Amino acid sequence: MTPPHRKFKKNAPAWYEERHEQQRKAHSSRRIRVEHGIAHLKNWRALARQLGRREHMRDIVQAVAGLLSHQQAATLGHSLRT
């Protein structure tokens, strides 16, 4: 993910201001999805304070992501039944 273009410091044309605002909103909409995904993973104690070896980090993240996916599917299924 790349950051949006930098804004003019002074005397920016009106069309540029509007385009910059649209790009900024589009970027923040994509970024918030990533931020929320990371936050959900950090709710698991295994990732909150990951002090283990780096070579095991990929396996831990995949395991936690699988557990989180399973938990969300079970919660969704339960709420649809009630």
N, CA, C and O atoms as a GROMACS GRO file, in nm:
protein
  328
    1MET      N    1   0.085  -0.116   0.000
    1MET     CA    2   0.000   0.000   0.000
    1MET      C    3   0.090   0.123   0.000
    1MET      O    4   0.185   0.132   0.079
    2THR      N    5   0.060   0.215  -0.088
    2THR     CA    6   0.142   0.336  -0.098
    2THR      C    7   0.065   0.455  -0.043
    2THR      O    8  -0.058   0.459  -0.052
    3PRO      N    9   0.134   0.552   0.012
    3PRO     CA   10   0.066   0.670   0.064
    3PRO      C   11   0.014   0.758  -0.049
    3PRO      O   12   0.066   0.751  -0.160
    4PRO      N   13  -0.087   0.840  -0.023
    4PRO     CA   14  -0.137   0.931  -0.127
    4PRO      C   15  -0.032   1.038  -0.158
    4PRO      O   16   0.062   1.058  -0.081
    5HIS      N   17  -0.051   1.106  -0.270
    5HIS     CA   18   0.042   1.213  -0.308
    5HIS      C   19   0.039   1.324  -0.204
    5HIS      O   20  -0.063   1.348  -0.139
    6ARG      N   21   0.151   1.391  -0.191
    6ARG     CA   22   0.159   1.501  -0.096
    6ARG      C   23   0.080   1.620  -0.148
    6ARG      O   24   0.068   1.642  -0.268
    7LYS      N   25   0.026   1.695  -0.056
    7LYS     CA   26  -0.055   1.811  -0.089
    7LYS      C   27   0.035   1.931  -0.119
    7LYS      O   28   0.145   1.941  -0.065
    8PHE      N   29  -0.012   2.021  -0.205
    8PHE     CA   30   0.059   2.146  -0.231
    8PHE      C   31   0.070   2.223  -0.101
    8PHE      O   32  -0.022   2.220  -0.019
    9LYS      N   33   0.180   2.291  -0.081
    9LYS     CA   34   0.194   2.371   0.040
    9LYS      C   35   0.117   2.502   0.030
    9LYS      O   36   0.054   2.545   0.126
   10LYS      N   37   0.123   2.565  -0.087
   10LYS     CA   38   0.054   2.693  -0.107
   10LYS      C   39  -0.002   2.699  -0.248
   10LYS      O   40   0.051   2.638  -0.341
   11ASN      N   41  -0.109   2.773  -0.262
   11ASN     CA   42  -0.168   2.806  -0.392
   11ASN      C   43  -0.197   2.684  -0.480
   11ASN      O   44  -0.164   2.684  -0.598
   12ALA      N   45  -0.258   2.585  -0.423
   12ALA     CA   46  -0.295   2.467  -0.501
   12ALA      C   47  -0.418   2.500  -0.584
   12ALA      O   48  -0.509   2.567  -0.535
   13PRO      N   49  -0.424   2.453  -0.710
   13PRO     CA   50  -0.543   2.476  -0.791
   13PRO      C   51  -0.664   2.404  -0.730
   13PRO      O   52  -0.648   2.304  -0.661
   14ALA      N   53  -0.782   2.456  -0.756
   14ALA     CA   54  -0.905   2.399  -0.699
   14ALA      C   55  -0.924   2.254  -0.742
   14ALA      O   56  -0.966   2.170  -0.662
   15TRP      N   57  -0.894   2.224  -0.869
   15TRP     CA   58  -0.913   2.087  -0.916
   15TRP      C   59  -0.820   1.990  -0.843
   15TRP      O   60  -0.855   1.874  -0.820
   16TYR      N   61  -0.701   2.038  -0.807
   16TYR     CA   62  -0.607   1.953  -0.736
   16TYR      C   63  -0.654   1.924  -0.594
   16TYR      O   64  -0.641   1.812  -0.545
   17GLU      N   65  -0.709   2.025  -0.529
   17GLU     CA   66  -0.761   2.006  -0.392
   17GLU      C   67  -0.869   1.898  -0.391
   17GLU      O   68  -0.868   1.810  -0.305
   18GLU      N   69  -0.961   1.905  -0.487
   18GLU     CA   70  -1.070   1.807  -0.494
   18GLU      C   71  -1.016   1.667  -0.522
   18GLU      O   72  -1.057   1.570  -0.459
   19ARG      N   73  -0.923   1.658  -0.617
   19ARG     CA   74  -0.864   1.528  -0.650
   19ARG      C   75  -0.786   1.471  -0.532
   19ARG      O   76  -0.793   1.351  -0.504
   20HIS      N   77  -0.712   1.556  -0.463
   20HIS     CA   78  -0.634   1.512  -0.347
   20HIS      C   79  -0.727   1.457  -0.238
   20HIS      O   80  -0.697   1.355  -0.176
   21GLU      N   81  -0.838   1.525  -0.215
   21GLU     CA   82  -0.933   1.480  -0.112
   21GLU      C   83  -0.993   1.344  -0.149
   21GLU      O   84  -1.008   1.258  -0.062
   22GLN      N   85  -1.026   1.324  -0.276
   22GLN     CA   86  -1.080   1.195  -0.320
   22GLN      C   87  -0.977   1.083  -0.302
   22GLN      O   88  -1.011   0.974  -0.255
   23GLN      N   89  -0.854   1.111  -0.338
   23GLN     CA   90  -0.749   1.010  -0.323
   23GLN      C   91  -0.722   0.979  -0.176
   23GLN      O   92  -0.699   0.864  -0.140
   24ARG      N   93  -0.725   1.081  -0.092
   24ARG     CA   94  -0.701   1.063   0.050
   24ARG      C   95  -0.809   0.975   0.112
   24ARG      O   96  -0.779   0.886   0.192
   25LYS      N   97  -0.935   1.000   0.075
   25LYS     CA   98  -1.045   0.919   0.129
   25LYS      C   99  -1.037   0.775   0.080
   25LYS      O  100  -1.062   0.682   0.157
   26ALA      N  101  -1.003   0.756  -0.047
   26ALA     CA  102  -0.990   0.620  -0.101
   26ALA      C  103  -0.877   0.545  -0.030
   26ALA      O  104  -0.892   0.427   0.002
   27HIS      N  105  -0.767   0.613  -0.006
   27HIS     CA  106  -0.653   0.551   0.062
   27HIS      C  107  -0.690   0.513   0.205
   27HIS      O  108  -0.658   0.404   0.251
   28SER      N  109  -0.758   0.603   0.276
   28SER     CA  110  -0.793   0.574   0.415
   28SER      C  111  -0.895   0.461   0.424
   28SER      O  112  -0.894   0.384   0.521
   29SER      N  113  -0.983   0.449   0.324
   29SER     CA  114  -1.080   0.339   0.323
   29SER      C  115  -1.011   0.204   0.309
   29SER      O  116  -1.050   0.107   0.373
   30ARG      N  117  -0.908   0.199   0.225
   30ARG     CA  118  -0.831   0.074   0.210
   30ARG      C  119  -0.748   0.047   0.334
   30ARG      O  120  -0.736  -0.067   0.378
   31ARG      N  121  -0.690   0.151   0.390
   31ARG     CA  122  -0.599   0.135   0.504
   31ARG      C  123  -0.672   0.085   0.628
   31ARG      O  124  -0.617   0.005   0.704
   32ILE      N  125  -0.795   0.132   0.650
   32ILE     CA  126  -0.866   0.094   0.772
   32ILE      C  127  -0.895  -0.055   0.774
   32ILE      O  128  -0.898  -0.116   0.882
   33ARG      N  129  -0.916  -0.116   0.658
   33ARG     CA  130  -0.938  -0.261   0.654
   33ARG      C  131  -0.816  -0.337   0.703
   33ARG      O  132  -0.827  -0.434   0.777
   34VAL      N  133  -0.700  -0.291   0.661
   34VAL     CA  134  -0.575  -0.354   0.704
   34VAL      C  135  -0.555  -0.334   0.854
   34VAL      O  136  -0.520  -0.428   0.925
   35GLU      N  137  -0.579  -0.212   0.901
   35GLU     CA  138  -0.562  -0.182   1.044
   35GLU      C  139  -0.655  -0.267   1.130
   35GLU      O  140  -0.614  -0.318   1.234
   36HIS      N  141  -0.780  -0.282   1.088
   36HIS     CA  142  -0.874  -0.364   1.165
   36HIS      C  143  -0.833  -0.511   1.164
   36HIS      O  144  -0.847  -0.579   1.266
   37GLY      N  145  -0.784  -0.559   1.051
   37GLY     CA  146  -0.737  -0.697   1.045
   37GLY      C  147  -0.622  -0.723   1.141
   37GLY      O  148  -0.620  -0.825   1.209
   38ILE      N  149  -0.528  -0.631   1.146
   38ILE     CA  150  -0.415  -0.644   1.239
   38ILE      C  151  -0.464  -0.638   1.383
   38ILE      O  152  -0.418  -0.714   1.468
   39ALA      N  153  -0.558  -0.549   1.411
   39ALA     CA  154  -0.611  -0.536   1.548
   39ALA      C  155  -0.682  -0.664   1.592
   39ALA      O  156  -0.667  -0.707   1.706
   40HIS      N  157  -0.759  -0.727   1.501
   40HIS     CA  158  -0.826  -0.852   1.536
   40HIS      C  159  -0.724  -0.961   1.569
   40HIS      O  160  -0.744  -1.038   1.663
   41LEU      N  161  -0.617  -0.966   1.493
   41LEU     CA  162  -0.515  -1.067   1.520
   41LEU      C  163  -0.447  -1.042   1.654
   41LEU      O  164  -0.413  -1.137   1.725
   42LYS      N  165  -0.426  -0.916   1.689
   42LYS     CA  166  -0.358  -0.884   1.814
   42LYS      C  167  -0.444  -0.912   1.937
   42LYS      O  168  -0.392  -0.913   2.049
   43ASN      N  169  -0.573  -0.934   1.919
   43ASN     CA  170  -0.658  -0.970   2.032
   43ASN      C  171  -0.621  -1.108   2.086
   43ASN      O  172  -0.652  -1.140   2.201
   44TRP      N  173  -0.554  -1.187   2.006
   44TRP     CA  174  -0.512  -1.319   2.051
   44TRP      C  175  -0.382  -1.304   2.128
   44TRP      O  176  -0.289  -1.238   2.082
   45ARG      N  177  -0.377  -1.363   2.243
   45ARG     CA  178  -0.263  -1.349   2.333
   45ARG      C  179  -0.130  -1.393   2.268
   45ARG      O  180  -0.024  -1.340   2.301
   46ALA      N  181  -0.137  -1.488   2.177
   46ALA     CA  182  -0.014  -1.537   2.113
   46ALA      C  183   0.053  -1.428   2.031
   46ALA      O  184   0.175  -1.432   2.012
   47LEU      N  185  -0.024  -1.331   1.981
   47LEU     CA  186   0.035  -1.225   1.900
   47LEU      C  187   0.048  -1.094   1.975
   47LEU      O  188   0.122  -1.005   1.932
   48ALA      N  189  -0.021  -1.080   2.086
   48ALA     CA  190  -0.016  -0.954   2.160
   48ALA      C  191   0.126  -0.924   2.207
   48ALA      O  192   0.171  -0.810   2.201
   49ARG      N  193   0.195  -1.026   2.254
   49ARG     CA  194   0.334  -1.011   2.299
   49ARG      C  195   0.416  -1.122   2.238
   49ARG      O  196   0.461  -1.213   2.307
   50GLN      N  197   0.437  -1.113   2.111
   50GLN     CA  198   0.509  -1.217   2.040
   50GLN      C  199   0.657  -1.204   2.074
   50GLN      O  200   0.727  -1.119   2.019
   51LEU      N  201   0.702  -1.289   2.164
   51LEU     CA  202   0.841  -1.286   2.208
   51LEU      C  203   0.921  -1.404   2.154
   51LEU      O  204   1.040  -1.419   2.182
   52GLY      N  205   0.854  -1.488   2.075
   52GLY     CA  206   0.920  -1.607   2.023
   52GLY      C  207   1.014  -1.576   1.909
   52GLY      O  208   1.043  -1.460   1.879
   53ARG      N  209   1.059  -1.680   1.849
   53ARG     CA  210   1.156  -1.666   1.740
   53ARG      C  211   1.085  -1.621   1.613
   53ARG      O  212   0.970  -1.659   1.587
   54ARG      N  213   1.154  -1.542   1.535
   54ARG     CA  214   1.094  -1.487   1.413
   54ARG      C  215   1.058  -1.594   1.312
   54ARG      O  216   0.961  -1.579   1.237
   55GLU      N  217   1.133  -1.701   1.307
   55GLU     CA  218   1.104  -1.803   1.206
   55GLU      C  219   0.971  -1.874   1.234
   55GLU      O  220   0.917  -1.940   1.144
   56HIS      N  221   0.917  -1.862   1.354
   56HIS     CA  222   0.788  -1.922   1.387
   56HIS      C  223   0.672  -1.825   1.371
   56HIS      O  224   0.556  -1.865   1.381
   57MET      N  225   0.701  -1.698   1.346
   57MET     CA  226   0.596  -1.596   1.340
   57MET      C  227   0.494  -1.625   1.230
   57MET      O  228   0.374  -1.608   1.252
   58ARG      N  229   0.540  -1.668   1.113
   58ARG     CA  230   0.447  -1.695   1.003
   58ARG      C  231   0.348  -1.804   1.041
   58ARG      O  232   0.228  -1.791   1.015
   59ASP      N  233   0.396  -1.911   1.103
   59ASP     CA  234   0.308  -2.020   1.145
   59ASP      C  235   0.208  -1.973   1.251
   59ASP      O  236   0.091  -2.011   1.249
   60ILE      N  237   0.254  -1.890   1.343
   60ILE     CA  238   0.166  -1.839   1.449
   60ILE      C  239   0.057  -1.752   1.389
   60ILE      O  240  -0.060  -1.765   1.425
   61VAL      N  241   0.093  -1.662   1.298
   61VAL     CA  242  -0.006  -1.574   1.235
   61VAL      C  243  -0.108  -1.655   1.158
   61VAL      O  244  -0.228  -1.627   1.166
   62GLN      N  245  -0.064  -1.755   1.084
   62GLN     CA  246  -0.158  -1.839   1.009
   62GLN      C  247  -0.252  -1.915   1.102
   62GLN      O  248  -0.371  -1.926   1.073
   63ALA      N  249  -0.200  -1.967   1.211
   63ALA     CA  250  -0.284  -2.040   1.306
   63ALA      C  251  -0.387  -1.948   1.371
   63ALA      O  252  -0.504  -1.984   1.383
   64VAL      N  253  -0.343  -1.830   1.412
   64VAL     CA  254  -0.436  -1.735   1.475
   64VAL      C  255  -0.539  -1.687   1.375
   64VAL      O  256  -0.657  -1.674   1.410
   65ALA      N  257  -0.498  -1.660   1.251
   65ALA     CA  258  -0.593  -1.617   1.149
   65ALA      C  259  -0.698  -1.725   1.123
   65ALA      O  260  -0.816  -1.694   1.105
   66GLY      N  261  -0.656  -1.851   1.122
   66GLY     CA  262  -0.751  -1.961   1.105
   66GLY      C  263  -0.848  -1.971   1.221
   66GLY      O  264  -0.968  -1.991   1.201
   67LEU      N  265  -0.797  -1.957   1.343
   67LEU     CA  266  -0.884  -1.959   1.460
   67LEU      C  267  -0.982  -1.842   1.460
   67LEU      O  268  -1.099  -1.858   1.494
   68LEU      N  269  -0.934  -1.725   1.422
   68LEU     CA  270  -1.020  -1.607   1.417
   68LEU      C  271  -1.129  -1.624   1.313
   68LEU      O  272  -1.244  -1.590   1.337
   69SER      N  273  -1.092  -1.678   1.197
   69SER     CA  274  -1.190  -1.702   1.091
   69SER      C  275  -1.296  -1.802   1.138
   69SER      O  276  -1.415  -1.782   1.115
   70HIS      N  277  -1.251  -1.908   1.204
   70HIS     CA  278  -1.344  -2.009   1.256
   70HIS      C  279  -1.437  -1.948   1.362
   70HIS      O  280  -1.557  -1.975   1.362
   71GLN      N  281  -1.381  -1.866   1.450
   71GLN     CA  282  -1.460  -1.803   1.555
   71GLN      C  283  -1.565  -1.709   1.495
   71GLN      O  284  -1.680  -1.709   1.540
   72GLN      N  285  -1.527  -1.631   1.396
   72GLN     CA  286  -1.621  -1.538   1.334
   72GLN      C  287  -1.730  -1.612   1.260
   72GLN      O  288  -1.846  -1.570   1.262
   73ALA      N  289  -1.696  -1.722   1.193
   73ALA     CA  290  -1.796  -1.802   1.122
   73ALA      C  291  -1.894  -1.864   1.221
   73ALA      O  292  -2.014  -1.868   1.195
   74ALA      N  293  -1.844  -1.913   1.334
   74ALA     CA  294  -1.932  -1.973   1.435
   74ALA      C  295  -2.024  -1.868   1.496
   74ALA      O  296  -2.141  -1.895   1.520
   75THR      N  297  -1.971  -1.748   1.521
   75THR     CA  298  -2.052  -1.641   1.578
   75THR      C  299  -2.160  -1.598   1.479
   75THR      O  300  -2.274  -1.574   1.519
   76LEU      N  301  -2.125  -1.588   1.351
   76LEU     CA  302  -2.221  -1.550   1.248
   76LEU      C  303  -2.329  -1.655   1.236
   76LEU      O  304  -2.447  -1.622   1.226
   77GLY      N  305  -2.290  -1.783   1.235
   77GLY     CA  306  -2.388  -1.891   1.226
   77GLY      C  307  -2.482  -1.892   1.344
   77GLY      O  308  -2.602  -1.918   1.328
   78HIS      N  309  -2.430  -1.865   1.464
   78HIS     CA  310  -2.513  -1.861   1.584
   78HIS      C  311  -2.612  -1.744   1.578
   78HIS      O  312  -2.727  -1.760   1.617
   79SER      N  313  -2.568  -1.629   1.532
   79SER     CA  314  -2.657  -1.513   1.528
   79SER      C  315  -2.764  -1.529   1.421
   79SER      O  316  -2.873  -1.473   1.435
   80LEU      N  317  -2.736  -1.603   1.315
   80LEU     CA  318  -2.837  -1.626   1.212
   80LEU      C  319  -2.945  -1.722   1.259
   80LEU      O  320  -3.060  -1.713   1.215
   81ARG      N  321  -2.909  -1.814   1.350
   81ARG     CA  322  -3.006  -1.911   1.401
   81ARG      C  323  -3.098  -1.851   1.506
   81ARG      O  324  -3.209  -1.900   1.524
   82THR      N  325  -3.054  -1.748   1.574
   82THR     CA  326  -3.137  -1.691   1.681
   82THR      C  327  -3.217  -1.574   1.634
   82THR      O  328  -3.291  -1.514   1.711
   0.00000   0.00000   0.00000
